[in-house]
Amino acid sequence: MIQPLHDIRVLDLSRVYAAPAGAMTLGDLGADVIRVEPPGGSDSMREWGPFINGESTYYLCANRNKRSITLNLKSVEGKEQFLKLVEKSDVVIENFKTGTMKKLGLDYEILKNRNPKIIYCAVTGFGQTGPLGTLPGFDPVVQAMSGLMDVTGQPDGEPTKVGIPIADIITSGYVALSIVSAIRQRDMTGEGQFIDLSLLDVQVASMANVASAYLNTGMVSERKGNQHNNVTPYQVFQTEDYPIMICAGNDGLFRKLADAMGHPEWGVDTRFVSNNDRKQHEGELVGLIEGVLITKSSEEWVTILSDAKVPVGRVNTIQQALEQEQILDREGVETVEHPAGPIKLLASPLKHSGLNVKTRYAPPTIGQHTEEVLDELLGNKVIEDSFTAKNKVI
């Protein structure tokens, strides 16, 4: 089966998560993604544990379906090899601080002169312009600055970051989408372009209903813990053993919930008939629901409410989440061979009738494919060199 990006080559100079994960998605779609690192490596994510046979599990989660080469972009030889690779590539992805590639003499204008069709994607904390454009920005800083932390956490607790690097993860999707869109536009115009992606831009744009409420009504959302600012009941409840999440997102679902819990009268109670009514009497309603849910186990309630078509799920640990039947049935976890031994990865969630996404390459070790790639693309014989470490041409 031909993959949609089978004829696209990507040079991935990125580090940490947002940009590497975006490049990984392109690799999942069939692109030849070549990870470019300096000799010895530069990605701090390789240093973040826990480790399996010396390999960072953090690094592994964002780098499947790539090949790895080492190039010293500060050397004349390494820089020229990179420019020759640019001539044979479609996309360059980097997430250095603004201005770094220009200092190296490898900014978009230089690359465009070598290949007018090149698509250059720069991912930074704050973008290429504005008063913060030259500053570094990591995911937790962006979560704080975007307002996300202020609406996350318990009402009487401190602002809280999300437990995963959510700004990075959302941005990675925009990396892939922006590049695929630029490829499509190039198909029509024959020209490449520069993509300027900012983690802060993406995370602010992702504030969705919270931002819309403020912009249009002046409402400033508050931290509500596991409750919802606008909908009731839409929160975590404790059962006899484990907590469950219930989302009765409209009046019809609330009536189904009331019926399934053995209290159809709640559905016609004037305090609870509409969502507006339920929000005004939220404390009373939550108390009634809690009093009933505590009488049965989470498994019993999930079965009862699922049968009634009420959105519900147990609050799982990561172990429970990855071992649940639904994930196993849809092959959400895969095992691949790696130089360090078999490793487990989260599989791509892309499932199309005409697309066969599979892992062709395990996350590469540093420079694992240097000789293979340079020989394949440039016809170079590569030798060991103490200065350029497998990057000097003879």
C-alpha positions in Angstrom: 0.0 0.0 0.0 1.5 3.4 -1.1 1.7 5.8 1.8 0.6 9.4 1.2 4.0 10.9 1.9 6.1 8.1 0.4 7.9 10.6 -1.9 8.6 13.3 0.7 11.9 13.6 2.5 12.2 15.5 5.8 15.4 16.7 7.5 14.6 16.8 11.2 16.9 18.9 13.2 14.5 19.2 16.1 14.8 18.3 19.8 12.7 17.5 22.9 9.0 16.8 21.9 6.8 19.2 19.9 8.8 19.3 16.6 10.2 15.7 16.8 6.7 14.3 17.4 5.4 16.3 14.4 8.2 14.8 12.3 7.3 11.4 13.6 3.7 11.8 12.3 5.1 12.6 8.9 7.2 9.4 9.1 4.1 7.5 10.1 2.5 8.7 6.9 5.4 7.4 4.8 7.9 10.3 4.7 11.6 9.5 4.8 12.4 11.4 8.0 16.2 11.9 8.5 17.0 13.0 12.0 20.1 15.3 12.0 22.2 15.6 15.2 25.7 16.9 15.9 28.3 14.3 16.8 27.6 13.2 20.4 24.0 14.3 20.1 22.2 17.4 21.4 18.8 16.3 22.4 18.4 16.6 26.1 15.4 14.3 25.9 17.9 11.5 25.4 19.0 12.2 29.0 15.6 12.0 30.6 14.7 8.7 32.3 13.5 6.2 33.0 15.8 4.2 30.7 15.6 0.8 29.0 19.0 -0.7 28.2 20.5 2.8 28.2 17.8 4.4 26.0 15.6 7.2 27.2 11.9 6.1 27.2 11.0 9.8 26.8 13.1 10.0 23.6 11.6 6.8 22.3 8.1 8.1 22.4 8.7 10.8 19.8 11.1 9.3 17.3 9.9 6.2 15.5 9.9 6.0 11.7 13.1 8.1 11.4 16.7 7.4 10.4 19.5 9.2 12.2 22.7 10.8 11.0 25.3 13.0 12.6 26.5 16.2 11.0 28.7 18.9 12.5 26.8 22.0 11.2 29.5 24.2 12.5 32.1 22.7 10.2 32.5 23.5 6.5 32.2 19.9 5.6 29.1 19.2 7.7 27.4 22.4 6.5 28.0 21.6 2.9 26.7 18.1 3.3 23.6 19.4 4.9 23.0 21.9 2.0 23.4 19.0 -0.4 20.8 17.1 1.5 18.5 20.1 1.4 18.7 20.0 -2.4 17.4 16.4 -2.3 14.7 17.1 0.4 11.2 18.6 0.7 11.1 19.7 4.3 13.3 21.0 7.0 12.1 21.1 10.7 14.0 22.8 13.5 13.2 24.2 16.9 16.3 26.1 17.8 16.0 29.6 19.4 15.1 32.3 16.9 18.2 33.3 15.0 20.3 30.2 15.7 20.0 28.9 12.1 20.9 32.3 10.8 24.1 32.3 12.9 24.9 28.9 11.4 24.4 30.3 7.9 21.5 27.9 7.3 18.4 30.0 7.7 15.4 29.8 5.3 16.8 32.3 2.8 20.0 30.3 2.4 18.2 27.0 2.1 15.7 28.5 -0.3 18.5 29.6 -2.6 19.7 25.9 -2.8 16.2 24.5 -3.1 13.3 27.0 -3.9 10.8 24.2 -3.2 12.0 23.6 0.3 9.4 23.9 3.1 11.0 25.2 6.3 9.2 24.7 9.6 10.5 26.6 12.6 9.0 25.7 16.0 9.8 28.0 18.9 8.3 28.9 22.3 7.0 32.4 21.2 7.4 32.7 17.4 9.8 34.5 15.2 8.4 38.0 16.0 7.2 40.0 19.0 8.9 41.1 22.2 9.5 37.5 23.4 10.6 36.1 20.0 14.2 35.5 21.0 13.5 33.8 24.3 13.4 30.1 25.0 10.1 28.6 26.0 9.4 25.2 27.5 6.0 23.5 27.8 5.3 24.3 31.5 6.1 28.0 30.9 3.7 28.1 28.0 1.0 26.3 30.1 1.5 29.1 32.7 1.5 32.0 30.2 -1.5 30.8 28.2 -3.9 30.7 31.1 -4.2 27.0 31.0 -2.7 26.5 34.5 -5.0 29.1 36.0 -8.1 27.1 35.0 -6.6 23.7 36.0 -6.6 22.3 39.5 -8.9 22.3 42.5 -10.9 25.4 43.4 -9.0 25.9 46.6 -5.6 24.7 45.2 -2.8 26.3 43.3 -2.7 26.7 39.5 -1.8 23.3 38.1 -0.1 22.1 34.9 -1.5 19.2 32.9 0.3 15.9 33.7 1.6 15.6 30.1 3.4 18.2 28.0 0.1 19.2 26.4 1.4 22.4 24.7 4.1 20.3 23.0 1.7 17.6 22.1 -0.9 19.9 20.5 1.8 21.8 18.7 3.2 18.5 17.2 -0.2 18.1 15.5 0.1 21.6 14.0 3.6 20.8 12.8 2.4 17.9 10.8 -0.8 19.7 9.6 1.1 22.8 8.6 3.7 20.8 6.6 1.1 18.7 4.8 -0.8 21.8 3.9 2.4 23.5 2.6 3.1 20.4 0.5 -0.4 20.5 -0.9 0.1 24.2 -1.7 3.4 23.5 -3.3 1.7 21.0 -5.5 -0.4 23.9 -6.8 2.2 26.7 -6.9 5.5 24.9 -7.2 6.9 27.0 -4.4 8.1 26.2 -0.8 7.5 28.4 2.2 8.5 29.3 5.7 6.3 28.1 8.6 6.5 29.9 11.9 4.9 27.9 14.7 4.8 29.1 18.3 3.9 27.0 21.3 2.3 30.0 23.0 0.2 30.7 19.9 -1.0 27.1 19.7 -1.8 26.8 23.4 -3.7 30.1 23.5 -5.7 29.0 20.4 -6.4 25.8 22.3 -8.1 27.6 25.2 -11.3 27.2 23.1 -14.5 27.6 25.1 -12.7 29.2 28.1 -11.3 32.0 25.8 -14.5 32.3 23.9 -16.5 32.9 27.2 -14.1 35.7 28.2 -13.9 37.3 24.8 -17.6 37.5 24.3 -19.1 37.8 27.8 -16.2 38.8 30.0 -16.6 35.6 32.0 -13.3 34.6 33.6 -13.4 30.8 34.1 -12.4 29.5 37.5 -10.5 26.4 38.6 -13.2 23.7 39.0 -11.2 20.6 39.7 -13.0 17.8 38.0 -16.2 19.7 37.5 -17.1 21.8 34.4 -17.5 25.5 34.2 -20.6 25.3 32.0 -22.2 21.8 32.3 -23.6 19.7 35.2 -23.2 16.8 35.9 -19.9 16.6 34.2 -17.3 15.5 36.6 -15.6 12.7 38.6 -17.7 10.9 41.2 -16.6 8.4 43.8 -18.1 4.9 43.8 -17.8 2.1 46.3 -14.2 1.5 45.2 -12.8 3.7 42.4 -13.8 7.1 41.0 -15.6 7.3 37.6 -16.1 10.2 35.2 -19.6 10.9 34.1 -20.5 13.4 31.3 -24.2 14.1 31.0 -23.6 16.8 28.4 -27.2 17.6 27.6 -30.7 17.4 29.0 -31.4 14.1 27.3 -28.3 12.5 28.7 -29.2 13.7 32.1 -32.6 12.1 32.0 -30.9 8.8 30.9 -28.5 9.1 33.8 -31.4 9.7 36.3 -33.3 6.7 34.9 -30.3 4.4 35.0 -29.5 5.5 38.6 -33.1 4.6 39.7 -34.3 8.2 40.1 -36.3 9.2 37.1 -37.9 11.9 39.2 -34.7 13.9 38.9 -35.3 14.3 35.2 -38.6 16.2 35.8 -37.5 18.1 38.9 -37.8 21.8 38.2 -34.4 22.3 39.9 -32.7 20.0 37.3 -34.8 20.1 34.1 -32.3 22.2 32.1 -28.6 22.6 32.3 -29.1 26.1 33.5 -31.3 24.8 36.3 -28.7 22.2 37.1 -25.9 24.7 37.3 -27.9 26.9 39.7 -28.5 23.8 41.9 -25.3 22.1 41.3 -24.4 21.4 44.9 -27.8 19.8 45.6 -27.6 17.6 42.5 -24.1 16.5 43.0 -24.9 15.5 46.6 -27.8 13.4 45.4 -25.7 11.6 42.7 -22.9 11.0 45.1 -25.3 9.4 47.6 -26.4 6.8 45.0 -23.0 6.1 43.3 -21.3 5.2 46.6 -23.6 2.2 46.9 -22.1 0.2 44.0 -18.6 -0.6 42.6 -17.1 1.3 39.7 -17.4 -1.8 37.5 -21.2 -2.1 38.2 -21.8 1.6 37.5 -19.8 1.7 34.3 -21.8 -1.3 33.1 -25.2 0.2 34.1 -24.5 3.6 32.7 -22.8 2.3 29.5 -25.9 0.2 28.9 -28.0 3.4 29.2 -25.7 5.1 26.7 -24.4 7.6 29.2 -20.8 8.7 28.7 -18.9 7.2 31.6 -15.4 5.7 32.3 -13.4 4.6 35.2 -10.5 6.9 36.2 -7.7 4.6 35.3 -4.0 4.5 36.2 -1.7 4.5 33.3 -1.3 0.7 33.7 -5.0 0.2 33.6 -5.4 2.5 30.6 -2.8 0.7 28.5 -4.1 -2.7 29.5 -7.8 -2.1 28.9 -9.5 -4.3 26.3 -10.5 -1.4 24.0 -6.8 -0.3 23.6 -5.6 -3.9 23.1 -8.3 -4.7 20.6 -7.3 -1.6 18.5 -3.6 -2.4 18.9 -2.7 0.8 20.7 0.6 -0.6 21.9 3.2 -2.2 19.7 6.6 -4.0 20.2 9.4 -3.2 17.9 13.0 -4.4 17.6 15.7 -1.8 18.6 19.5 -2.1 18.9 19.0 -2.0 22.6 16.5 -4.9 22.4 12.7 -5.1 22.0 10.9 -1.9 23.1 7.2 -1.1 23.4 5.8 2.0 21.8 2.4 3.7 21.6 1.1 3.0 18.1 -0.1 5.8 15.8 -3.8 6.5 16.2 -4.2 7.0 12.5 -6.6 4.4 11.1 -7.8 5.0 7.5 -9.4 2.5 5.1 -6.7 3.4 2.5 -3.7 3.9 4.9 -1.5 1.3 6.5 0.5 3.1 9.2 3.2 0.9 10.6 6.6 1.3 12.3 9.3 0.9 9.7 12.1 2.2 11.9 12.5 2.0 15.7 13.6 5.3 17.2 17.2 5.5 16.0 20.4 5.7 18.1 22.6 8.7 17.5 24.1 8.5 14.0 22.8 5.0 13.4 22.2 5.6 9.7 24.9 8.1 8.8 26.8 6.0 6.3 23.6 4.5 4.9 21.9 7.9 4.3 24.9 9.8 3.0 25.9 7.0 0.7 22.3 6.6 -0.6 21.7 10.3 -1.1 25.0 11.9 -1.8 27.1 8.9 -3.0 29.7 9.7 -0.3 32.2 7.4 1.3 32.2 8.3 4.9 35.2 7.8 7.3 35.8 8.3 10.9 37.2 11.6 11.8 37.9 13.0 15.3 36.6 16.4 14.3 33.5 15.6 12.4 32.7 12.1 13.7 31.6 10.2 10.6 30.8 13.4 8.6 33.9 13.9 6.5 33.8 13.2 2.8 36.8 11.8 0.8 
